[in-house]
Amino acid sequence: MKSFNCVSIAISGILFSSFSAESFAQVADPSNDSLRLVPVTISASRNQTLLQDMPVHTTVITSEEIQKAPFQSLDELLKTIPGFNFSGAPSYLSDPTGTQTKIRGLGNAKVLVLVDGIPMLDPFYLTTQWFRVPMSNIERVEIIRGGSSSLWGSMAVGGVVNVITKTPRVNSSDASVSYGSNNTSNLAFNQNIVLSEALRLNWEVNQFQTHGYQVTPAQYLYMYPGKAAPTDTTDGYQLSTYFTPSAYTKGFLKVNYFTQNQDLYGVYGQNLQKTPNLSAGFTHELEDGSNWDQKVWLQNVSFNKTNGSGCYLVSTSSCINGGSSSPPTLVQTSSPVVNYFSQYGVQSYQERGASTVYSKPINTWVSDLQIGADVRQLSVQDTEQYYGSPTSVSPQNLTGTAYGQGTQTFTGAFIQTKLIPQDTTRLTLSARFDNWSNSNRSYSLTTPAHGVSPGSGPAADNTKTQFNPSIGLHQDISETTALRASIYRAFRAPGLNNQTRSYGTSIANPNLIPETVTGWEIGTDVNTPTSSFSATYFLNNISNMIATSTYTVANALPQPVINLCSTAPLGSAPNLINCGSSVSFYSNDQNGRSSGVELSEKWRIRPDLTLDANYSLTNTVLTSTWNGVTTLTNTQLAGIANQAASLALTWYPKPRIRVYGQMSYLGPLSYYQSSTMNAIQGSNVVFNASLSFNVSEDTSVFANAVNLFNRQYQDGTYTASAPQTQTLAPPRTISLGLKHRF
């Protein structure tokens, strides 16, 4: 590791400022002395609007920004973008069931992530499968903030992230390899084959591996017997075909297969996902200038999930679980360690989807018209076995088995038009009608002591509909200044995991309804030859937010809890014998509000030097709660910093050398809240950096540093009475790499 420390010292000696990943599409040539905006079309707008004409705060991360970022995964890069709320370890060292993409303080599962316009979401948990987006194959990333359900339906509540992948233009091959701290290696190979003007192929191989770092603070490791640093191995293979049979028709066919194999505890704690995917689409332009765009996709996910734990075997009949709130004694920690499953899940789920959009130019006043429809069907089968601490030398103590299954179907139709009453004014109107239905649902709970719970069995089918409109305005004030505004309504339907997956003392609720957001934003953009400035204010009101409530027998227990937990005969007072003394239960029992300001500035100081600055202020509170939700109202929610900022520098001291640095500031945040407590931790400043040297036209070498000065911090939530549950952010990691084009 001494060599990596030398690299760290060398880079820190060069860098004295830092970079923000908030970017505008721009000419990357460092000899250019202006920030002339390249005409980038935002495909996630579904009406091919230029970046500079968008009515909402929109960011494009360019290929140059991606190349100079020192991170291993896209979620790490997005974490530096104003408005995003990521926390804790990066996705490759986090439980896949918790890799939520959050923005503007709106909470889980409210950002729709797409790859080339196709959803890239776990169909069950509504998390983002970041391992399916290797950094090496990204052309750019479009980020549209604000509710977009009028175009995309469920989950586009806080915005849309659309990853645009590279397409082959000439025969070429390129490879990159890197190695760094924690035995982290990354290999990517990409080959483009142009057979003719009508047929192009691309095949890609990505392999990533890391031994990770210990996410639990050292002073609490004694409470987790046998816990090691998490590891990850990810392999990805993709074959893409692009065809252009005529000047008016083009299409694609992609087949890929990804595996992610994590160990998040030690002997036990594996997350193994195998994900084959298929997508296809074509666009056909008609003689009158209109066109059809159609896509189909499917994915199958096989997920074996083992949560690990450990205990101290103090006797042949007693094994003390170190993770309890009462720490083991020094004598107990000298006892042998027994590792065991705390939970074992076997999950299989599928997604099938299709979309079609017809677009037609109208006239100079009504610029264009889009009419589209989408359908997605998600289905899951989930079996969970959960275990208590061993009561003998046998390592497994089965305490229950839960099963759930279900199918969700989303169908929606939308219409969008852009009005241009004058050259400086663009008004975008869109509206969508969605139908969301649940079918084929059932759940059950079996315990060794009581057998199958009395309420196990099918859950009734149900369906919901929602209408979501949006109005956006873009007004040019002068050649350099524009105003924009938008008002919208959006929704997020609950996932099948919330409705069908019961485990331990967490009980699914088949009766959940969608969350609804009504919001608006207003902003301005100022672009000059040497500077780009953006300012936005937003406000969102959220109703029927999905919350976790805690119930005991003293409460009026919800019927789904009674169904699975109570062993009492019908007509008798229900109990919680099957589940313990208390249970967690999903409900729609809270409302909230999110508001804030986002500022960004890019300044070309001189042809070889660019400075970036970003600032975000986010206020997110619950405005009302009921039925056992104990989170404080009108108080900043836990895990969301009120303020975040970054300052940046990109410098080309020589034409072949690029120096890049980033300083990120995350303000104080609550790490725990209850009805009587609001526990706050301090702020953190983290420096990241990269250095790149073009050895030749086809070869470059690079060095990357994340958390350059090895700041130890955590930026998530944990219980105040159990500080051992906190998750540390990454320590200093250094990597060296090589890129070569054949």
N, C-alpha and C positions, 0 to 999 in steps of 0.2 A: 504493500500500500504506500510505501515511501514515494514511488514514482508518481502516484496520483497526487500526493501532497505537494510535490514539486510543481506539477502542472497547475494545481490550485494557486500556489504562490505566484507563478508566472502570470496567470490570467488576472489575478486580483491586482497585480502591479500595473497592468495595462488599463484596467477598467476603473473608472471613477464615477460613472453614472450608470443608468440602466434604461431598460426598454419596456414599453407597454405593448401587449399583443393586440390591442385595439388598433385596427389598420383600415386604410382606404386602399382601393385598387389603384395602383400608381405605377409609373415607369420606374423600374428597379435600377436602371443605369446610374451609377453614382456620379458620373460626369454631367448628368443633366441637372441644371440649376433651378428647376421648377418642380412643382408637384402636380403636373398636368394629369388630370384624371383620365384613365383609360376607360373607354365605353364598356362597362361591364353590365351585362343583363342579368337581373336577378330572377332565376328560373323558379325559385320558391314562391314568387309572387303570383304564379300561374297566369300572368298576362305579359311576361317578358318586359317588365319595366326596368329602365336604366337605373343604376345605383343612385345617381344624383337626382332622380325624379321620385324616389320612394317617399310615401307619405308618413312613414314611421321610421324610428331609429333603426338603421340597418348598417351592419358591419360586414365587410368582406376581408377575410384573412387570405392574403395572396400566397402564391407558392414561395415567394422570397421569404415571407414571414415564417412559413412552415419550415423552410430549410435552415433558417438561422436559430429557430427555437431549440433550446437544449434538452427538450423533454422526450420521453419515450412513447407517450401516448397522447391522443388528441384531448382527452379530458384534462390532462395536466396543462395543456396550452390554453384551453377554454377557461380554466380556473383564473387566468390572468386577465380575462376580458371583463370590462365593467358590466356589472349587473348579474353575473353568474355567481351561484352560491354552492360551490363544491367544498367538501371538508374532508379531513383525515387523509388516509393513505390513498395513493393513486389506484385506479380501477384494477390494475393487474395484481394488486396486493390486498384487495378488498373483496368481501363476500359479494358475489354477483347479484344476490337478492337485494343489495342496498346501494347499487351504483346508480343513483338517481341523478338526473340532470335538472337542476333547479335554477331559476332566474328571478330577479327582482323580488326575492323573499317570498315567492308564492308557494313554496313547499314542493312535495314530491309529485312526480309524474305529471308535470304541467308544461313540459317542453317536448314538442314533437321533433324527433331526430330522424332525418332522411339521408339516404345515400342515392344520389342521382334521382331524387324525387320519389323514392320507395322507402317506406318505413323501416327503420333499423332498430327495432325494439324487441325486448323479450316479451313474447305474447302473454306470458303468465304474470310476471312481476311488474311489468311496465317500466323496467329499468332499461338502460342503454347498453348494448353489447359492444363496448368499445374495442374489444379484441378483434372485431370484424372490420375495423377501419385502420389498417396499417398506415403510418404517416408517409411512407415512401410512395404511395400511390394517390396522394391527394393533390388535385390541381388548385382548388381553393375551397373555402368554407363560407357559406352565406349564413348570416345570422339576422333574422327578422324578429325584432322585439314587439311585444304587444299581442293581444288576442287575435288569433288567425283561424278560429273555428269556422268563420264564414267561408273559408276556402278548404280547410283540411279536416274539420270535424273535431272529434275528441282528442284531448291532450294538447292541442295547440293553444293553450290558455295563456301561457307566458310568452310564447313565441315559437319560432321554427328554426332549426339548425339543419341546413342542407349541405351535405358534403358532396362536392363535385370531384369525381375521379378523373384521372388522366386518360386520354384517348390517343391511340397511335396515329401519328401523322407520317412518319418515315420509318424505314427499317432501322431498328436500333436495339441495343441491349444495354442495360445498366445494372450495376450491382453496388451494394453498400454493405459494409460490415463495421461493427463497433463492439468494443469490450470495455467494461468499466467496473466500478465499485460493486461489491456484493455479488461478484461473478455474474454480472449482467452482460449478456451478449444479444446482439440484434443483427440478423442477416436478412437481406432483401434482394431478390433477383427479379428483374422485369425484362421481358422481351417483346418487342413490337414487330409484327410481320405484316407488311403491306403486299398482299398478293396481286392486287389491282386497284383501280380507283373505286371499284364496287365492293371489295372485300378486304377487311383488315382484321388481324388477330392480335390478341395480347394474352400472354400467360405470365403468371406471377406466383412467386413463392416467398413466404415470409416465415421466419422462425425467430421466436423471442424466448429468452430464458433469464430468470433472475433468482438468486437465493434470498433476495429481499433483505429487510432489516427488522429488528425487533420493534413491534408497534406498541408494546406495553412498556411503560416507564420501568427502569431497572429496579427501583425501590419497591415495586409491587409484584415482581415476577414470582416471588415465593408463594403468592396466592394462586398461581397457575402451574401446578406441578407438571413437568414435562413439556411446557409450552416452548416452542422454538420460533425462529423468525419465519414468516410465511414465504412460500416459494411459488413460482409460476412458470409454466411452460406452455407456450401458445404456438400452434402451427396453422398456417393458412395457405390454401392453394386455390387459385382462381384462373379460369379460362374465359375470355371474353371475345365475342365475335361481333364485329360492326359491319353492316352491309348497307350499300347504297345502290339498289337495283336501277334507280333512275334519278334524274335531276330533281324529282319531286318527292321521292320516298327514301327514307333512311330508317334503320332499325338496329337493334342490338339483342344479343342473347348472352347471358352470363350464368356460369355454373361455378359455385365455390363451395369449399368445405373447410370449416374451421374447427379446431379442437382447443379447448383451454383446460389445463389441468393444474389446479391449485392445491396447496396444502397450507391451511391457515392456522394450524395449531401445532402439530407434531406428529406423533404416531397415527392419530386419527384427526381428521379435519379436512378431508379432501372434497373439492368441488370439481367434478369432471363433466364438461359439456362437450357434446359433439353436435355440430350444426351444419348439415348440408342445406344449401340454398339455391334457388333458381329464380331468375328474373328475365323478362323479355319485354320489348316494346318497339313500337314503330311510330313514325310521324309521316303523314302524307299531306302534301300541299296541293290544294285544288286550283283550278284555273282562275278563280275569282280572288285569289289571295288568301282564302280561308284555309285552315288545316285541321286535321284530326291527329290527336296524340293519344296513344293507348298503351297501357302497361299491364302486365300480369306478374305475380310473384308468389312464391311459396317458400316456406321454411319449416323444417322439422328440427326439434330440439330434444335431445336425450340428455337428461341431467341427473347424475347420481350425486347426492349431497350428503356428506357426513360431517356433522359438527363434533369436534373433539373436546375432551375435557380430561381432567386428571384429579387424583386424590392421593392422600397420604394414608397408607395402610397401617394404622396404629395397632390393629389386632386382626385376627382372622375373621372377625365379624363386624369390623368398623373401619370404614375408609372415609377420611375427612376431606370434604370438597374444599379446596383452597380458595375457590372463587366466591365463597359466601361472604356476606358483609362482616362476619366475625372472623378475623384473621386467625390462621392456625398458630399454635404456640411453637416456640423454638424446638421443644421436644418432639412435637408432632412432625415438624418439617424434616426431622432426621429419619423418619420412617420411610420404608420403601414407597416408591411412586407406582401407582396403577393408572394406566391410561385406558380410556374407554370412550365409547360413543355416548354423546348426550342426545344425539338425534341422528336418524338415518332416513333420508328421503329418496324415493325413486320417482322421477317426474318425466312425463312424456307430453310434449305439447306441440301444436301445429298452428301455422297461420297460412291462410289462402287469401289472396287479394287481387283486385283488378280496378283500374281506373280508366276513364275515357274523358277527354276534353276536346270540345269543338270551339275553335276560335275564328272569328270573322271580322275583318275591318269593315267599318260602316261608312263614315265620312269624316271630314275634318273636325267636326264638332263632337261627334260620338266616335272616338278614336277606334275602339274595338269592343267586341263582345265575346265573353267566354261562357259556355254552358258545359257543365261537367257532372259526372257521377262517379262514386266510389263504392266498393263493397269490400269488407274485410270480415273473415270468419276466423275466430280463435277458439281452440279447444284444448282441454287439458285433462290428464289423469294423474293424480298425485296420491302417493302412499307415504305416510310418515310413521316411523317408529321412534319413540323417545324413551330415554332411560334416566334413571336416578343414579346417585352415587352407589357404587357396589356395596353390598352388605356382607360379602364374603370374598374369598380369594378369586371367585369367578368375576371376570371384568365387566360383565354386562348384567344390568338389572332393569329388564323391560318393565316399564310402567304404563305403557299405552300404545295403541296403534290407531291412527286416524287415516281416513280415506276421503278424497273429494274428487269430483269431476264436474265438468260443465262446458258449455259452448256459448260464446258471445258472437253476435253478428251485428256488424255496423253497416248500414246503408245510408247514403247521403247523396243529395243533389244540390248543386250550387249554380249561381249565375253571377257574373261580374262584368262591369262595364266601366270604361274610363271616358269621362267627359272633359273636353277641352274648349270651354267657352271663349277663351282667348289664349294667345301664345304663352302667356306667363302663368296660366292657371290650369291645374289638373285635378279633377275630382274623381275619385275612385269609389264606386258603389259595389258592394258584394253582399250576398245573402245565401244562406245554406239551410236546408231542412234535413235533419238527421233522425234516423230511427235506430234505437239500440235495444237489442233483445237478448234475453238469457234463456237457455233451454238445456235440457238433458243434465240438470244439476242434481247432485245428491251428495250427502256427506254423512260420515259415521265416526264414532269413537268407541274403541274397545279397550277395556282395562282387564288385567288378569283377575282382579278381585270381583268385578261386577259384570264382566262380559260386555255385550253390545249395549250401548246406551239406549234407553227407551225411545228417544226422539230421533234416532238415526233413520235415514231414508231419503227419499227424493225431496227436493225443494221445488216449489211451484215455479212454472215459467212466468216471466214477466217481460214487459216491454215499456220503453219510454221514448218520447219524441221531443225534439227541441228545435227551435228556430233561432238562428244566430245571424244577425245583420252586422255590417260594418260600413263606416263612411270614412274616407281618407281624403285629405286636402294637401296639395303641394302648391305653394305660391312663390314664384320668383319675385323678389323685391328689387333686385338689381342684377348685374352680371355676376356678382360675387356672393350675393346673400339670398337665401330662400327660407321661407317659413313652412312648417308642416304641422298637421294635426290629424288626429284619428280618434274615433269613438267606436266601441265594439262590444259585442256580447259573445262569450265563449263558454265551453263546458268541458269537463273531464269526467268520463264514466269510470266507476270503480273497476279495478282489475279482478280477474278471476281468483287471484290469491286472496284478496279481501273477502270474497264471497264463498270460497270453497275450502280454503286451506286452514284447518285447525291443527294446532300442534301444542303440546305441553298445556299451558294455561292460557293460550291465546285462541279465541273462538271466532270462527268466520261468521259473517253476517250476510245471508243471501238476500236481505231486504234493503241493501244500500241503494241510494239513488245518486245521480250525478252531482258533482260540484258545479256551480255556475259562477262565472265572473263577468261583471260589467265594469268597463274601464275606459279611460281615455288618456291621451298624451298630447303634448304640444312641444314643438322644438324648433330649432333654427340651425342652419348650416351656413358657414362662411368659408368660401374657397378662393384663395388668391394664388398667384404663381409660386409662392414660397410657404404657404400656410393653409392648413385645413382645420377648422374649428367646428365642433358640434356641441349643442346643449339641448337637453330634453328633460321635461317634467312629466311624470306619469302618476296615475292613481287607479287602483283596482279595488273593487269591493267583491268579496268572495262569500257566497252563501252555501250552506249545507256542506261545509268542509268535512272531509273524512277524518275522524279523530279516533284515538284509542282511549277508551274509558276503562276504569277499574271497578269491578263489581264484587261485593261480598254478599252474604246471605241477608245482610241488613238492608240491602237495596231491593227495589222492585226489579227482579231479574228479567232481562229480555227473553223472549220465547226461544231464540236460537241457543242461548246459554242454557236454558232449562232443558232443551232437547238433548244436548250432548252431556251436560254435567250432572243433572239431577237423577237420582235413583229412586226418588219418592213416587208412590203410585199416583195416578191421575186423581186430581181433586185434593191432594195433600199439599202441604207447604213444600215448595221445592228446596233442594239442597245443592251443594257443590261437591258432593263426595267424589264424583268421578274426576274432578279437576283440581281439588285442593281447597284452600281457604279463601282464595280470591282468583279472579280471572280477568284477563284483558279482552276487550270486546270492541270491534270496529263499529263506528256509528257516524251519523251525519250531524253530530251534536255541537257544532260551533260555527260561527261566522267570523270573518276577518277582513282586514283592510291592509293594502300594501301601497305605499307611495314613495316617491323619491326623485332624485335629480341625478342625471348622468352627464358628465362633461368630458370631452376629449379634444386634444390639440396635437397636431403633427406640424413640425416646423423644420423646413430645410434651411439650416443655419448657413451652410455653404455646400457646394456640390458634393463633397465627400462626407458630410456630417448631417445626420437627421436626429432630431430630438422629439420624443413622444411624451405626452403627459395625459393621465386619465384620473378621474375622480368620480366616485359614486356615493350617494347618500341614500340609504334605504331604511324606511320606517315600516315595519311589519308587525301588526298587533292583532290579537283576537278582540273583536268587538262584543261578542256575547258567547256564553257557553251554558250547557245544561246537561243533566243526566250523568253526573259523575266526572265530567271533564274538569280537572283541577288546575289547568294552566291559567296563569294570571291574564286578565283582560287589560287592554290598553297599556300593555308593556311589551317592549321589543321581544319578539320570540327568540327562544334559545337557538343557538347555532347560527344566527344571522348577524353579522357585524353591521352596526349602524353606518360605518364609514369604511371605505376602501379606496386606495389610490396607488398609482404607479408612476414612475419616472423612468425615462429610457434614453439610450444612445445607440445609434448604429453608425459606425465609422469605417471608412475605407482609407486607411493610411497610404496604401498602395493599391493599384488597380486589381491585384490578385489577392489582396488580404481584406478580410472583413472581420471587424471586432464588434461584438454585440453584448450589451449588458442590460440587466433589468433589476429594478428595485421595486418590490411589492410591499405595500403597507396594508395590514388588516387591523382595523380598530378593535377596541374592546367589545366582547360579546358575552351574552349569558350562556353558560354551559349547562345550567340546570334551573328549572322553575317548578314551583309547586304553589299551592294555595297560600303558603306563608313565606316562601323564600324565592329570591331572585339572585342567584349566585353568578358573579361576573368575573371573568378573567381579563388580563391585560392585553395590550396590542402587541403585534409582531411585525418586524421588518425582515424580509428575506431577499437576498441577492442571488440572481442567476446570470449565467454568462456563456458565451460561445466564441470560438475563434476558428476561422476557416481560411485555408490557404490553397489557391488553385495552382497545383504543381504544373499542370498543362491545361490545354483546352478541354481535355477529357477526364482529368484526374484531379481530385481535391482531397485534402486531409483536414480533419477538424478535431477540436477538443471542446467538450461540453462540461459545464458545472452547474449543478442544481443545489441550492442552499449553500452557496460558496463559503460562507463563514460559519457553517455548521450550527445554525440556530436550532435549539431544541424547543419545540412548541407543539401544541395541538390546537386545532381550530374547529372541533366538533362539540358534541354534547355528551355528557355523562352524568350519572347520579351523584349528587353532592356527598351522599353517605357511602358511595362506592367509587372512590377516585381511581381504583385499579381498572375500571372499565374504559378509561380514556384511551384514545388511539393517537399515537404520535404521528405528526407529518414527517415527510422524508428528511433524513439527515443529509449532510453533504455527500453528494455522489458525483464522481468524475468519470467521464468516458472519453475514449479516443477512437477515431474511426477513419475510414477510407471510402470514398465514392469513386467509381470509375465507369465511364461510358465506352462501350465497345463499338 
